Every structure is written in structure tokens, then in C-alpha cells.
Amino acid sequence: MSAPEPQRPFGEYQYEIYGAGLGGHAPELPIAPAAWEERFRASVPAQAYDYIAGGAGSDDTMRANL
């Protein structure tokens, strides 16, 4: 059994996306937050989406973000 490949630093992904864009290639994943939300909504059960979109509990974070 071979050892798993080490994970590269997360910040390197931004350079990969930027470099691909310079070459005329759009990223596979959406970049706009509204597009993330829509993809999430389409990929999880309605109850899961409602829980997260509704503040995931006490709504403290939702109020703080306003």
C-alpha cells in the first residue's frame, strides 16, 4: 500500500485558478457566492439547505453578518 500524496497548501489553488484564467479557461467550480449557494441547494436535501441557509441554529452568525 502506498502512502497518500501530501496535500499542497490551500493558497496554491488561487494561483492555479488565476493561471488557468490567463490561458482562457474558466474554473470548473463557480466563484460567485450566489452560484455556490445555488449549487449547494441543488446537491443536498431541502432540510439540510434550510438549516444552513437559516443560520444553522440560533441565527447569531446571521445577525452578526448583517
Backbone bond lengths (Angstrom), bond angles and torsions (degrees), N, CA, C in turn:
res aa  C-N    CA-C-N  psi(-1)  N-CA   C-N-CA  omega(-1)  CA-C   N-CA-C  phi
1 M - - - 1.454 - - 1.525 108.67 -
2 S 1.296 117.23 129.54 1.470 120.64 -178.01 1.525 110.51 -88.59
3 A 1.304 115.31 153.46 1.464 121.49 178.65 1.526 109.67 -71.95
4 P 1.338 117.36 144.90 1.469 119.35 178.11 1.522 110.98 -65.57
5 E 1.318 115.70 149.60 1.463 119.85 177.86 1.525 109.11 -67.17
6 P 1.336 117.40 140.86 1.469 118.93 178.25 1.522 110.52 -65.10
7 Q 1.313 115.18 144.21 1.457 120.13 179.79 1.518 109.09 -78.57
8 R 1.320 116.46 134.45 1.466 119.26 -179.51 1.534 108.99 -81.00
9 P 1.322 117.19 158.11 1.464 120.35 179.97 1.526 111.18 -57.59
10 F 1.324 116.23 138.26 1.458 121.60 -176.66 1.524 112.64 -56.55
11 G 1.326 117.41 -37.19 1.459 121.46 -178.18 1.518 114.32 -60.36
12 E 1.323 117.40 -21.09 1.460 120.17 -179.66 1.533 112.08 -68.01
13 Y 1.315 117.37 -22.73 1.468 119.91 -179.92 1.523 111.63 -63.24
14 Q 1.329 117.14 -35.09 1.462 118.89 179.98 1.531 110.89 -63.49
15 Y 1.326 116.42 -36.68 1.466 119.55 178.14 1.524 111.07 -68.61
16 E 1.314 116.30 -36.35 1.460 120.85 177.59 1.532 110.23 -63.48
17 I 1.322 117.15 -44.92 1.467 121.70 179.13 1.521 110.02 -65.13
18 Y 1.320 117.21 -45.39 1.465 121.62 -179.76 1.528 111.13 -61.75
19 G 1.331 115.84 -46.51 1.463 120.15 -179.52 1.520 112.09 -62.68
20 A 1.319 116.68 -39.72 1.464 120.19 178.00 1.521 110.25 -65.28
21 G 1.326 116.10 -39.02 1.467 120.20 178.54 1.516 112.03 -62.83
22 L 1.328 116.40 -38.64 1.466 119.57 176.83 1.525 110.95 -62.53
23 G 1.335 116.02 -27.71 1.455 121.14 178.51 1.522 113.08 -89.08
24 G 1.344 116.50 5.07 1.466 120.89 177.57 1.515 115.25 85.89
25 H 1.344 117.82 14.72 1.458 121.28 -178.96 1.529 110.05 -105.87
26 A 1.338 116.29 120.75 1.465 121.18 177.42 1.522 109.30 -74.11
27 P 1.341 117.57 147.31 1.461 120.04 178.93 1.532 111.14 -64.33
28 E 1.328 115.88 149.42 1.458 121.24 179.17 1.527 110.70 -67.57
29 L 1.321 115.96 -39.06 1.464 120.54 -179.77 1.520 109.92 -92.89
30 P 1.329 116.62 149.81 1.471 118.81 178.26 1.521 110.77 -66.70
31 I 1.323 116.00 152.77 1.455 120.63 178.93 1.525 110.57 -104.92
32 A 1.323 117.69 -33.81 1.466 121.61 -178.68 1.535 110.39 -69.90
33 P 1.332 118.00 132.79 1.461 120.56 179.80 1.536 113.64 -54.33
34 A 1.325 117.82 -37.57 1.467 119.68 179.32 1.524 110.76 -63.36
35 A 1.327 117.41 -35.46 1.464 120.50 178.05 1.527 110.76 -70.29
36 W 1.342 117.68 -35.55 1.468 120.87 175.50 1.518 109.53 -60.80
37 E 1.329 114.44 -47.02 1.466 119.02 -178.13 1.524 110.73 -61.19
38 E 1.312 117.21 -43.31 1.458 120.71 -179.19 1.531 110.76 -64.70
39 R 1.327 117.64 -41.36 1.468 120.21 178.41 1.523 110.21 -65.61
40 F 1.330 117.32 -40.00 1.465 121.09 177.04 1.523 110.17 -61.62
41 R 1.335 115.96 -46.97 1.462 120.45 -179.03 1.525 110.71 -57.99
42 A 1.309 117.38 -39.52 1.461 121.45 -178.01 1.532 112.55 -74.82
43 S 1.337 117.79 -16.56 1.463 119.40 -173.20 1.526 115.11 -106.96
44 V 1.334 117.97 -3.49 1.464 120.07 -179.59 1.528 110.09 -127.24
45 P 1.328 117.31 160.89 1.466 119.81 175.51 1.536 110.50 -60.96
46 A 1.318 116.14 152.28 1.468 121.51 -177.77 1.528 111.85 -55.77
47 Q 1.335 117.81 -38.08 1.472 120.20 -179.94 1.527 111.62 -62.57
48 A 1.320 117.22 -39.50 1.463 120.47 179.70 1.522 110.04 -66.86
49 Y 1.330 116.52 -44.41 1.468 119.42 178.73 1.524 110.44 -61.16
50 D 1.316 116.94 -47.36 1.467 120.95 -178.18 1.523 111.57 -59.64
51 Y 1.335 116.60 -38.39 1.462 120.68 179.44 1.526 110.98 -64.31
52 I 1.323 116.55 -48.93 1.461 120.49 -178.17 1.527 110.82 -69.70
53 A 1.326 117.65 -47.65 1.465 121.48 -177.65 1.521 111.62 -65.59
54 G 1.332 116.18 -25.31 1.457 120.25 -179.56 1.514 113.69 -87.23
55 G 1.300 119.52 5.01 1.456 121.98 176.56 1.507 113.43 106.26
56 A 1.325 118.23 -0.10 1.464 123.39 175.32 1.525 112.88 54.73
57 G 1.289 116.37 46.52 1.462 118.17 174.53 1.509 112.72 130.87
58 S 1.321 116.41 -109.44 1.459 121.10 -171.40 1.520 114.16 -84.35
59 D 1.309 119.06 -4.97 1.469 124.23 -179.32 1.529 113.54 68.42
60 D 1.331 118.40 10.58 1.469 120.30 179.83 1.529 111.52 -58.69
61 T 1.323 117.05 -44.96 1.458 120.70 -179.29 1.517 111.06 -64.76
62 M 1.321 117.06 -40.25 1.473 121.11 179.87 1.527 109.73 -60.72
63 R 1.314 117.00 -44.31 1.477 121.09 178.91 1.523 110.87 -65.72
64 A 1.325 117.12 -42.12 1.462 120.96 -179.35 1.517 111.01 -64.87
65 N 1.324 118.24 -34.52 1.455 121.41 -178.49 1.521 112.60 -73.63
66 L 1.306 117.90 -19.49 1.458 119.58 177.14 1.516 110.57 -66.92
